[in-house]
């Protein structure tokens, strides 16, 4: 049975508990923390309870106690605290509190292991990439517009979660609200759930109505169904390579969808078109995005196994193209609903990044900021009230294993890479 979105009322007389603390985002000058507050209902079951939000900070190399740098008396169970104006490359000690109760990480490996920043109560801001900021691009995927139950793997198992209104709509709204200031939004597949005419038309209208510049790639859920390609009618024909230029930056979109499978393929004409495009200008700074991950590490570590990613021969051919094209610096994919960097199978200076799903926990996107001397990746949860409530609920997916699988390490979510982009 699917779990409904919870409704909370007045605080219970039982003691307040603040849990599920996560350091979501760390930039060179800021940090974002989230947590949830609970009480107990008459039957002793935990229920979300509103409280205030407070964060105290102090430099880790200072002897002074942390002082309050964030205080919001808005009453909410779903806390989202963003602190800015910190010093780059500096460690900080912190406390997150609600009504004076300290927020603690959930008992998961990702946040409660001894080395996790949530467990240590300490984080370090990133070093700033050198040079001017040139572009900000949002990387997102897995909207699943039209889906009604989240968290099911196969045949109604494990128990899923549903909401009214449907969560793909308000999670997409939250994404578009958050990314208005980005130069471009890349959506790497699974915009729809079943690629019906209504889903394809509705998600296209939704995207167009918000005034955000975006590019899309097709995912396995967007493939033709029953001989009809409704998604293609509203977006792109199947196995079509797209090329877009943002100044001197080249962005290439891949269709990795297979006709009747969850795993990915690239047909020969599209692969040849990609090879020709890269060969014509191999040194141009290039970002590639497509739905299916392509590394062996991804195949061995995702819950669907090696058959869930791009087929092995094509993945190796793709990485061989990257070896000969030093301008390619990032390959963005989705499909696994997690945020994770994996290593290439062949020596190439390319980051292979999977980004967590828009539609469910942790519910967000990555911002790619390109500077003259490198780039920075930061994962952000969407922040509307509905999005925070839904993300808090769906962290219980897969019998509570979602945080350890989907959130990713702090380094996977937030990191800087040195690279020469002065030509941009």
Buried (B, 14 or more C-beta within 10 A) or exposed (E): EBBEBEEBEEBBEBEBBBBBBBBBBBBBBBBBBBBBBBBBBEEEEBBBBBBBBBBBBBBBEEEEEBEEBBEEEEBBBBBBBBBEEBEEEBBBBBBBBBBEBBBBBBEBEBBBBEEBBBBBBBBBBBBBBEBEEBBBBBBBBBBBBBBBBBBBEEEEEEBBBBBEEBBBBBBBBBBBBBBEEBBBBBBBBBBBBBBBEEBBBBBBEBBEEBEBEBBBBBBBBBBBBEEEBBBBBBBBEBBBBBEBEBEEBBBBBBBBBBEEEBBBBBBEEBBEBBBEBBEEEBEBBBBBBBBBBBBBBBBEBBEBEEEBBBBBEBBBBBBBBBBEBBBBBBBBBBBBBBBBBBEBBEEBEBBBBBBBBBBBBBBBBBBBBBBBBBBBBBBBBBBBEBBBBBBBBBBBBBEEBBBBBBBBBBEBBBBBEEBEBEEB
